[in-house]
Amino acid sequence: MEKITQAFLLAAGRGTRMLHLTDDKPKPLVEVAGKSLIDYNVEHSLRAGVKDCIVNLCYKGDMIREHLLKTFPNVHFIFSDEEEALETGGGIKNALPKMQNKPFFVINSDALWAEDSDNTILEQMRQTWNSDKYDMMLMLQPIEKAYGVGANGDYLLENGYPVRRRDKETKAPYLYGGIMICHPRVFDNEPEGKYSLVRIFDRLENAKRLGYFIHQGSWFHVGDPEAKEVAEAHFSKSLAG
């Protein structure tokens, strides 16, 4: 079984939908139940055996760097600075020269979830991952167990593969949950610059090289103040219990 010891934490965006919450701090430092969003994801990564946490930085990036080095003094962080936020695809491409040429986790800073057991989402994904079969594997979240999102999802499953919804009429039962495993070879022919991962997802979907893992627990997209309050209520209750 292949070890995965790198995690890429996407942390460069402004998070404009967070409104006033990101006026004086970057989105990854917004707190839920007394802990910054990015802290949850560092902890998830460490629990899964990650040794290197790669973090891309742009908006108020120095605040994130300082926070992480102070909060996790024994963790090996690799920071990738961006003069202009390069979005998800461009941000990863920009950081690859600093990384090992091996598969790695990718986690969005606004993805938040609670682990129900020692067999974590990242560990279960690692167990399912197959570099010979996949170039990327997405964590798919059932829409009925997702909070802070709309009523429709992103993906359907057809013949054992994820297929992205491409029109408003189609009903998709699964969201992309902002967690994936990625092999760096998918960026071999991708350009430098600013672009989303979605076009790579679509290319791999067509090539039958896109895998998936379905998460059965609750998941939160902390994308705006209202969604933050929903997550706050859940995680505060969990900590109190």
Order of alpha helices (4+ residues) and beta strands (2+ residues): beta-beta-beta-alpha-beta-alpha-beta-alpha-beta-beta-alpha-beta-beta-beta-beta-beta-alpha-beta-beta-alpha
